[in-house]
Every structure is written in structure tokens, then in C-alpha cells.
Amino acid sequence: MSTKNQISVEIPQTVLNEVNQKLQDCKTLLAPYLKALTADDRKSLFKMGDKTVATVQKVKSYLETNPEFAPVYMDKAEFLKDEAVVTGLNPISNLVDQLASDLSDTITLAGSEALMASMLYYGTTKEAASKGVATAKPIYDDLSQRFSKRGNKNFSEKK
């Protein structure tokens, strides 16, 4: 069985440290302005999507040109603040979503390759232990606890 290597990178620890620090800085900068919601909170709220963002922006434009149609019970200042938050945070959210997706894909790919290589190593220690190689037995015994019977069965079916 051969393995197809789709990713071969080494990320220097200095890069990881710098990225982590910059993300922490971003989190700290935005913390006073962000609000966490419970699952129930999320369910109870109207949700803005691509179409409704445009609707809100259009209402903002009309509110500026035709304020006479704003109901007296509408807090115009709060509406404008809310719209500005959405407009300001959306590009950042899009960038973070793209970064999260790329991170997840890279972790998935590298993890898959690492797991496949681990399973190959496990297979050779299992075979060596079954042939009486003394140094392989403790390694196999240790690793066999990590690979469930179900996992081994699925792996052997893919061969």
C-alpha cells in the first residue's frame, strides 16, 4: 500500500507564535465590542443574510434621504450604530471564516497523512511481533490499545 503525500510543509515555531500573538491581539482589541450569545439567544433572533444586509443598507440610505418615514419609536441612532457594526465586522468575519476553513483543511489533510503513516507503522510492528521479534512486542502492545478493533477492520477494508 502506498501513501500519497499531498502536503509537505514545516511551519516554523516562530511563525506559529507570531500568528497566535496577532490573533490574541485581535481578540483583545475587539473584546470590548463583541457579545456572546447562548443557543437560545441565537434561535430567538432574526438573522441577517446576504439579501437582508442589502435591505438594511438600503433602509439606511432611505433613512438618511427620507427621515420623515422613520417611526417615532425607532431609535435611529441605535439603528445606525448596529448597521455600522455589521458593515465593519463583515469583512473581518469573512477573512476569519476563510482562515478557519484553510486551517481546518490543512489540519485534516496533515492529520490524515500522519494517521495513515501511523497505521502503517502499527501494521509492521504487529507483523514483527507475530513473528517473534522481541523488540516489536512492547511497541505493538502499547499501540494496539490505541487502535480499536473497529478501526483496524475499517483500515483493512480500504486496502
Secondary structure, DSSP 8 states (H G I E B T S, - for coil): ------------HHHHHHHHHHHHHHHHHHGGG-----HHHHHHS----HHHHHHHHHHHHHHHH-GGGS-TTS-HHHHHHHHHHHHHHHHHHHHHHHHHHHHHHHHHHHHHHHHHHHHHHHHHHHHHHHTT-TTHHHHHHHHHTTS-HHHHHHHHHH-
